[in-house]
Amino acid sequence: MTNEIFNEVLSETEIAVRDTLRRFAEDVMRPIGKELDTMTPEEVIAKDSILWEAHSQYAELGFGMFTVDDSMDPVEAARLGALSSEMLGWGDAGLAISFGVSGMPVNLAQMSDNPALIEKFTSDKVGCWAITEPNHGSDLLDFGSKENDGKRKGDCVARRDGDHIVIRGQKSSWVSNGTIAEMAALYCAYEDDDGVQGGAVFVVPLDIDGVTRGKPTDKVGQRPLNQGEIFFDDVVIPLDHMIAGPDQYNAVIETTLTGANGSMGSLFCGLARAALEHAVDYAKERVQGGKPIIEHQAVKSRLFEMFRKVEAARALNLRVVTHNAINPRLELAIASKVTSTRTAMEVATEALSIYGGAGITKENPIEKLMRDASVSVIEDGENTLLGLIAADRL
């Protein structure tokens, strides 16, 4: 089955990116992801783990960000970003998310236009997005909602102290790259002498006094993606490490969610496509009733439904990322994320049923794809909660 990305003519640059990432996804991500999936969380992040080989080889590709400049307009950059995310998701969802979230502190530093921060927070370091908290995971996605009134004191609070910020508290077990990151994009409550004022966004080096980590989280899916707690015990950072205060928080979180949900849409289109391709290939090989099962009408019908869902999700995602490159709308990005993750779960589950008993064995890739897809409907915002946020904007 074809490995095409997008059902349309690609530019020379897009073809080059597609072909390079296809080779990387197939030759590096899939075998490494399969091996990491069998390891304990501690083994995944050990110094001699092959996780670091995957990160190193991805960094060498230089595909971390596609920057808008004189040679590339916003739509071109968005298309390349979507193409890359889909291809990486086709390779291994856990590794793809680890690669993607690693660059979030770099993006924030560049947003600040502060040369010192841009020099300090660089893509050669592993980053994380520290937003989710043990008791207030989804609240932080909608800090100004009526439910929390923008004044909720979270599990992690940053307080201004003169020319410094003092951070106290913790982030939950679901911080992607949490126990291995060298820097963090920190989203948390902000407090001054008058109390909690709302949310704020910071870039935080994680090799400083007061930062400790919990154990890596043992999960059902996306096991190559390290996740875990981060604790802040009166961690002191300069005031200029605050990228956005309470007045800008909602705008920054909306921009962050719009980008993250669009990327998740692309990434899980890739996983869904991988599950469909595996199912088609297996149906051509598996013989029952004297002929390959792909010749049976029931199997043909199921494969078509899988194909229809994958292509619908891909078409929606491409429309969303190109539209949002010019006129960002969070509700569109959420529609893409929810559609793609549901599609990934449905298609992977259907693919497993086509494999039959062979699908539940570790020898075949489908059970891993289904486990990886199952995590996607709750990460970067649980789908129902995201839908409610999107509905408020309709």
Secondary structure, 3 states (H helix, E strand, C coil): CCCCCCCCCCCHHHHHHHHHHHHHHHHHHHHHHHHHHCCCHHHHCCCCCCHHHHHHHHHHHCCCCCCCECCECHHHHHHHHHHHHHHHHHHCHHHHHHHHHHCHHHHHHHHHCCHHHHHHCCCCCCEEEECCCCCCCCHHHHCCCCCCCCCCCCCEEEEEECCEEEEEEEECCCCECCCCCCEEEEEEEEEECCEEEEEEEEEEECCCCCEEEEEECCCCCCCCCCEEEEEEEEEEEEHHHEEECHHHHHHHHHHHHHHHHHHHHHHHHHHHHHHHHHHHHHHHHCEECCEEHHHCHHHHHHHHHHHHHHHHHHHHHHHHHHHHHHCCCHHHHHHHHHHHHHHHHHHHHHHHHHHHHHHHCCCCCHHHHHHHHHHHCCCCCCHHHHHHHHHCCC
